[in-house]
Amino acid sequence: MTTFAEILCAVSARHGIMPPTRLLTRSKRPRMVRARDEAIWLMRQRPGSTLQGIGEDFGMHHTSVMIAVQRHERRARV
């Protein structure tokens, strides 16, 4: 199973955002939002993951996690 840290590192490298912990900020810059949404979506794909648990990892409410997952899926369809 992929860890939270591994997902952060992989997504931040893919989007050119260093250090990976910048994904945990509340930045609303489009590049940061896309990267954070992707990391949250990847976390959601892990067996046994919960919106609440992901929210705790990212310092956000579980409904914000749900919206991030939906936003990423909507972008992936286009």
C-alpha positions in Angstrom: 0.0 0.0 0.0 1.3 3.5 -0.9 1.8 5.8 2.1 0.6 9.4 2.5 4.2 10.6 2.2 4.8 8.7 -1.0 1.7 10.1 -2.6 2.6 13.6 -1.6 6.1 13.2 -3.0 5.0 11.7 -6.3 2.3 14.2 -6.9 4.4 17.2 -6.0 7.2 15.9 -8.2 4.8 15.4 -11.1 3.5 19.0 -10.7 6.9 20.6 -10.0 5.9 21.7 -6.5 8.6 21.5 -3.9 8.7 20.7 -1.0 5.9 18.2 -1.0 4.5 19.7 2.2 3.4 22.7 0.2 0.4 20.6 -0.9 -0.8 20.8 2.7 -1.2 24.6 2.5 -4.4 26.4 1.9 -3.2 27.9 -1.3 -5.9 28.5 -3.9 -3.5 28.9 -6.8 -4.8 26.7 -9.7 -1.6 24.7 -9.9 -1.7 23.9 -6.2 -5.4 23.1 -6.2 -5.0 20.7 -9.1 -2.1 18.9 -7.4 -3.7 18.8 -4.0 -7.0 17.4 -5.6 -4.9 14.7 -7.4 -3.2 13.7 -4.1 -6.5 13.6 -2.3 -8.0 11.5 -5.1 -5.1 9.1 -4.9 -5.5 8.8 -1.1 -9.2 8.1 -1.6 -8.3 5.1 -3.9 -6.5 3.4 -1.0 -8.4 0.5 0.6 -9.9 1.5 3.9 -9.4 5.3 3.4 -12.2 7.6 4.7 -13.0 11.2 3.9 -12.6 12.0 7.6 -9.1 10.4 7.7 -7.9 12.1 4.5 -9.3 15.4 5.9 -7.2 14.9 9.0 -4.1 14.3 6.9 -4.7 17.4 4.9 -6.1 19.6 7.7 -9.4 20.0 6.0 -13.1 19.1 6.6 -14.3 15.8 5.2 -16.8 17.6 2.9 -13.8 19.6 1.4 -12.2 16.3 0.7 -15.3 15.0 -1.0 -15.4 18.2 -3.2 -11.7 17.8 -4.1 -12.3 14.2 -5.2 -15.3 15.2 -7.3 -13.4 18.1 -8.9 -10.5 15.8 -9.8 -12.8 13.3 -11.3 -14.6 16.0 -13.3 -11.2 17.3 -14.7 -10.1 13.7 -15.5 -13.2 13.2 -17.7 -12.6 16.2 -19.9 
